[in-house]
Amino acid sequence: MGEERRQFRRVRHPFEVKFRPLGALEEPWRRAMTVNFSASGIRFKSEERFEIGTVLEIQLVLPASQGPLGVHGAVVWSLVQPGGEAENGVEFRGLTHEQQAQIDQLVQFFGHA
């Protein structure tokens, strides 16, 4: 087995995400639940597989938050599972300091729960 490459701890706590390809304003938001997340990205299931490099507009519906946290992320892997559903790994891109702080707090909170 290969060496672990992850720089950030993964937290298994599902919460809702809404997503669509960046700039596809005519497309409806799709909903999914996270499988896990970290300070650098999320893993979620969807009905479709994405091409690696696809940039998504994402709204993280965070527990106890006043509204969704809007971020961008690039698909770094996407695999179809035996049941036909896809799992997608998305790396956050261009986060502001405030966005990163919110995500870091969430990781810390659920990482200790």
Order of alpha helices (4+ residues) and beta strands (2+ residues): beta-beta-beta-beta-beta-beta-alpha
